[in-house]
């Protein structure tokens, strides 16, 4: 899980968000404590606390005094919205820019996406043009 190129507290926050998105951590469920996170990932509890605090500031987690941290109602939708926006910024906007450069319209892009999605579903390990894999 540890990615040397990304701050640990961000990785902790993303891991909790991933658990919310995949349903292994439901809304209103108790989130792991900073000590549990620190022990599991073998990191400083202050680092884990920074990741948890980031999620608290965003409204993904909230504290119940004397009990612990819990996943907020609406947290899944909040995280999905943020992730979709980040996906668009990171992948869709550059894709659209390159498509314009190549003279591809929306229908051309949709056809390419359908074609690639069908290939990936049919055989995820099938070779792709330019030696890329579907993994």
Backbone bond lengths (Angstrom), bond angles and torsions (degrees), N, CA, C in turn:
res aa  C-N    CA-C-N  psi(-1)  N-CA   C-N-CA  omega(-1)  CA-C   N-CA-C  phi
1 X - - - 1.452 - - 1.517 110.98 -
2 X 1.289 117.40 -32.05 1.459 120.59 -175.97 1.526 110.35 -70.43
3 X 1.337 115.08 124.20 1.458 123.24 178.04 1.527 106.53 -112.98
4 X 1.312 115.38 112.17 1.469 120.27 -174.98 1.529 113.39 -59.87
5 X 1.334 117.29 -21.54 1.456 119.99 -176.71 1.515 114.87 -88.48
6 X 1.317 117.74 1.09 1.461 121.23 -175.90 1.522 109.18 -131.77
7 X 1.335 117.63 138.50 1.461 119.70 179.17 1.528 111.96 -56.09
8 X 1.333 115.80 140.39 1.463 121.39 -176.93 1.525 112.89 -59.52
9 X 1.325 117.56 -39.36 1.458 119.16 -178.19 1.527 111.00 -63.76
10 X 1.347 117.50 -34.65 1.464 120.72 176.33 1.527 110.61 -67.64
11 X 1.320 116.36 -39.06 1.460 120.09 178.34 1.525 111.20 -64.18
12 X 1.316 116.63 -39.54 1.469 121.05 177.19 1.527 109.43 -62.38
13 X 1.325 117.08 -47.46 1.464 121.28 179.71 1.532 110.43 -60.75
14 X 1.314 117.58 -44.07 1.468 121.14 179.95 1.525 111.53 -65.23
15 X 1.319 116.42 -36.95 1.468 120.03 178.88 1.532 110.58 -64.49
16 X 1.315 116.75 -40.84 1.468 120.40 177.02 1.526 109.46 -66.14
17 X 1.333 116.88 -43.58 1.464 120.03 177.01 1.526 111.25 -59.76
18 X 1.335 117.11 -42.31 1.465 120.82 178.11 1.525 110.73 -59.41
19 X 1.326 116.53 -40.28 1.465 120.81 178.81 1.525 111.41 -65.41
20 X 1.313 116.30 -34.48 1.463 120.37 176.47 1.533 109.59 -69.04
21 X 1.321 116.45 -44.26 1.465 120.23 -178.67 1.521 112.74 -65.93
22 X 1.330 117.35 -39.38 1.470 118.97 -177.24 1.534 112.47 -84.34
23 X 1.327 116.54 -1.01 1.457 120.50 175.19 1.517 115.06 86.42
24 X 1.312 118.19 0.13 1.460 119.23 179.15 1.536 111.64 -77.01
25 X 1.322 116.57 -12.60 1.461 122.44 174.67 1.532 106.92 -131.49
26 X 1.321 116.05 100.00 1.467 121.90 -175.18 1.521 111.42 -77.62
27 X 1.327 114.59 160.65 1.455 120.08 173.60 1.524 108.72 -62.71
28 X 1.299 115.81 140.43 1.463 125.94 -176.91 1.526 113.47 72.84
29 X 1.342 117.15 3.66 1.468 120.56 175.12 1.527 108.78 -83.41
30 X 1.324 116.00 153.71 1.451 120.42 177.72 1.521 109.67 -73.59
31 X 1.312 115.98 131.67 1.461 122.29 178.00 1.527 108.84 -84.77
32 X 1.330 116.84 157.89 1.469 118.90 176.32 1.528 110.57 -59.68
33 X 1.325 115.93 145.28 1.463 120.01 178.51 1.527 109.43 -74.84
34 X 1.315 115.69 163.39 1.469 119.21 177.87 1.526 110.57 -62.17
35 X 1.322 117.13 -35.35 1.468 119.30 178.35 1.530 111.46 -67.78
36 X 1.334 116.78 -39.41 1.473 119.65 176.29 1.520 110.80 -63.13
37 X 1.325 116.33 -44.46 1.464 120.44 179.07 1.525 111.02 -63.16
38 X 1.319 115.83 -43.82 1.468 120.39 -179.84 1.522 110.75 -62.57
39 X 1.310 117.13 -42.72 1.458 120.59 179.25 1.515 112.50 -67.27
40 X 1.318 116.40 -43.04 1.459 120.62 -178.16 1.526 111.50 -64.28
41 X 1.336 116.43 -45.58 1.467 120.73 -177.09 1.527 113.38 -92.70
42 X 1.340 115.26 -2.45 1.469 120.99 -179.22 1.531 111.80 55.48
43 X 1.322 113.23 54.82 1.454 120.67 178.57 1.521 108.61 -128.02
44 X 1.308 116.06 170.64 1.451 122.98 177.71 1.532 109.20 -66.94
45 X 1.337 118.78 133.89 1.466 120.47 177.91 1.529 113.45 -56.44
46 X 1.317 117.84 -30.68 1.469 120.53 178.40 1.529 110.87 -65.45
47 X 1.329 116.73 -33.58 1.463 120.94 177.85 1.523 109.87 -68.38
48 X 1.324 116.40 -44.76 1.462 120.63 177.03 1.531 109.93 -61.58
49 X 1.324 116.34 -42.02 1.466 121.09 -179.67 1.527 110.95 -62.34
50 X 1.315 117.63 -34.74 1.460 121.01 179.12 1.534 110.33 -65.87
51 X 1.329 117.41 -40.47 1.463 121.04 177.01 1.523 111.44 -65.31
52 X 1.325 116.73 -42.44 1.458 121.69 178.75 1.530 109.80 -65.87
53 X 1.310 117.24 -41.29 1.469 121.53 179.09 1.528 110.83 -62.67
54 X 1.321 116.65 -37.59 1.451 120.34 178.16 1.535 110.19 -61.08
55 X 1.332 116.21 -42.83 1.461 120.23 179.14 1.526 111.55 -69.59
56 X 1.318 116.81 -32.32 1.456 120.96 176.37 1.528 109.98 -66.61
57 X 1.317 116.48 -44.09 1.466 121.35 178.79 1.528 111.90 -61.03
58 X 1.339 116.47 -33.43 1.465 121.24 179.98 1.521 112.56 -81.77
59 X 1.319 117.73 -10.23 1.456 120.84 -179.43 1.516 114.22 87.58
60 X 1.328 117.12 14.39 1.458 121.63 178.66 1.532 110.14 -82.39
61 X 1.322 115.97 -38.64 1.462 122.24 178.28 1.527 109.38 -119.61
62 X 1.318 115.85 156.63 1.458 120.74 172.25 1.523 108.47 -141.97
63 X 1.323 114.94 158.74 1.467 120.77 -176.00 1.523 110.95 -102.12
64 X 1.322 114.84 135.32 1.464 121.56 168.95 1.520 105.83 -106.94
65 X 1.305 114.78 111.78 1.461 120.86 -174.53 1.528 110.92 -51.49
66 X 1.315 114.35 127.35 1.448 121.20 176.94 1.522 114.96 80.64
67 X 1.329 117.15 -5.07 1.461 120.08 -178.16 1.526 111.46 -115.48
68 X 1.330 116.60 -47.86 1.460 120.28 179.95 1.520 112.84 143.26
69 X 1.325 115.34 -163.19 1.462 122.49 -178.20 1.525 109.16 -98.09
70 X 1.332 115.15 143.06 1.459 121.48 -178.63 1.519 110.07 -132.77
71 X 1.323 115.23 154.27 1.463 121.43 177.83 1.522 107.61 -77.66
72 X 1.315 115.87 128.08 1.460 121.54 -177.58 1.526 111.31 -72.76
73 X 1.319 115.64 151.70 1.469 120.59 171.14 1.526 107.45 -62.34
74 X 1.319 116.46 135.43 1.458 120.72 -179.29 1.518 113.85 84.38
75 X 1.341 117.17 0.70 1.470 120.38 -177.69 1.529 111.84 -61.95
76 X 1.320 116.88 -40.75 1.473 120.08 -178.56 1.525 110.21 -60.93
77 X 1.332 117.10 -46.08 1.468 120.88 179.24 1.523 110.96 -64.10
78 X 1.324 116.92 -39.03 1.460 121.41 178.44 1.524 110.53 -61.85
79 X 1.326 116.71 -48.42 1.469 121.14 -179.27 1.525 110.21 -65.49
80 X 1.336 117.06 -42.73 1.472 120.00 177.93 1.524 110.87 -58.96
81 X 1.313 116.89 -44.36 1.465 120.73 179.37 1.515 112.14 -60.87
82 X 1.331 116.37 -44.80 1.469 120.06 178.93 1.526 111.25 -64.58
83 X 1.334 116.33 -43.39 1.461 120.46 -178.72 1.526 111.48 -66.44
84 X 1.333 116.71 -38.90 1.471 119.75 178.17 1.519 110.78 -64.39
85 X 1.324 116.45 -42.56 1.463 119.90 178.49 1.531 110.71 -63.27
86 X 1.319 116.72 -42.33 1.471 120.75 178.44 1.530 110.45 -65.12
87 X 1.335 117.04 -39.18 1.465 121.65 177.71 1.526 110.07 -61.27
88 X 1.322 116.23 -44.80 1.467 120.07 179.10 1.523 110.87 -62.00
89 X 1.316 116.91 -45.25 1.470 120.39 179.71 1.514 111.92 -62.69
90 X 1.324 115.89 -42.05 1.464 120.30 -173.27 1.524 113.60 -82.09
91 X 1.327 117.67 -34.29 1.455 120.38 -173.21 1.525 114.41 -118.37
92 X 1.324 118.06 -46.41 1.460 120.68 -173.66 1.526 111.75 -70.85
93 X 1.327 117.42 -46.77 1.463 119.07 -179.03 1.534 112.12 -59.61
94 X 1.351 119.21 -46.96 1.470 118.24 176.12 1.536 112.71 -64.06
95 X 1.327 117.25 -35.07 1.458 121.37 177.19 1.524 110.56 -61.39
96 X 1.319 116.41 -46.89 1.455 120.52 179.51 1.520 111.69 -63.79
97 X 1.309 116.57 -38.92 1.464 120.86 178.20 1.527 111.01 -62.07
98 X 1.324 116.34 -46.89 1.467 120.34 179.04 1.521 110.99 -66.73
99 X 1.323 117.01 -37.63 1.462 120.14 178.13 1.525 110.97 -61.41
100 X 1.330 116.54 -42.25 1.466 119.74 176.97 1.522 110.71 -61.09
101 X 1.325 116.18 -41.67 1.467 120.69 178.77 1.525 110.82 -60.31
102 X 1.332 116.40 -37.73 1.465 121.66 -178.64 1.522 113.33 -86.46
103 X 1.317 116.92 -3.02 1.457 120.47 -179.95 1.517 113.60 77.13
104 X 1.318 116.98 23.36 1.459 121.29 179.61 1.525 109.84 -91.17
105 X 1.326 115.94 134.45 1.455 121.45 177.28 1.510 110.99 -95.15
106 X 1.319 115.50 -178.47 1.461 121.75 -178.24 1.525 111.51 -60.43
107 X 1.325 117.24 -41.61 1.468 120.52 179.69 1.528 111.30 -65.69
108 X 1.342 116.63 -38.00 1.467 120.28 177.24 1.530 110.72 -62.61
109 X 1.323 115.54 -44.03 1.466 120.18 179.09 1.529 111.14 -64.94
110 X 1.317 116.22 -42.69 1.460 119.87 179.81 1.531 110.31 -61.90
111 X 1.325 116.55 -40.89 1.467 120.36 178.45 1.523 111.01 -64.12
112 X 1.335 117.34 -42.19 1.469 120.95 178.06 1.530 111.19 -63.16
113 X 1.321 116.28 -42.94 1.465 120.11 178.94 1.522 111.24 -63.11
114 X 1.329 116.56 -44.74 1.467 119.56 178.54 1.525 110.64 -61.28
115 X 1.321 116.30 -43.77 1.470 120.97 179.61 1.527 111.08 -60.28
116 X 1.308 117.18 -49.50 1.464 121.36 -179.30 1.517 111.87 -66.43
117 X 1.325 117.00 -39.42 1.464 120.08 179.25 1.525 110.12 -64.63
118 X 1.317 117.29 -39.95 1.459 121.39 178.21 1.521 110.52 -65.14
119 X 1.319 117.48 -41.85 1.471 121.32 178.47 1.520 110.64 -63.20
120 X 1.315 116.81 -43.22 1.463 121.56 -178.30 1.518 110.90 -65.46
121 X 1.332 116.89 -40.94 1.458 120.66 178.89 1.524 109.98 -67.90
122 X 1.338 117.00 -41.97 1.457 121.20 -178.09 1.521 111.77 -65.70
123 X 1.322 117.20 -43.96 1.464 121.46 -178.43 1.524 109.25 -154.84
124 X 1.344 116.88 90.61 1.466 120.42 -176.82 1.521 113.87 -57.06
125 X 1.335 118.60 -23.88 1.465 120.76 -177.79 1.524 112.43 -96.75
126 X 1.326 117.17 1.76 1.469 119.75 -178.03 1.524 110.46 -63.65
127 X 1.345 116.37 141.67 1.465 119.32 178.48 1.520 110.92 -62.13
128 X 1.291 115.23 144.98 1.456 122.33 177.94 1.524 108.70 -110.97
129 X 1.328 116.05 161.70 1.466 118.10 174.57 1.526 110.23 -54.31
130 X 1.300 116.35 148.63 1.458 123.66 -179.52 1.510 112.51 64.14
131 X 1.362 117.68 22.03 1.444 121.90 173.88 1.510 115.71 75.48
132 X 1.338 118.34 10.39 1.469 121.07 -179.60 1.510 109.08 -80.54
133 X 1.337 115.81 150.56 1.462 120.49 179.05 1.513 109.32 -108.23
134 X 1.309 115.96 163.82 1.462 121.69 180.00 1.500 112.82 -86.33
135 X 1.297 119.62 10.92 1.463 122.18 -176.71 1.485 112.99 -77.05
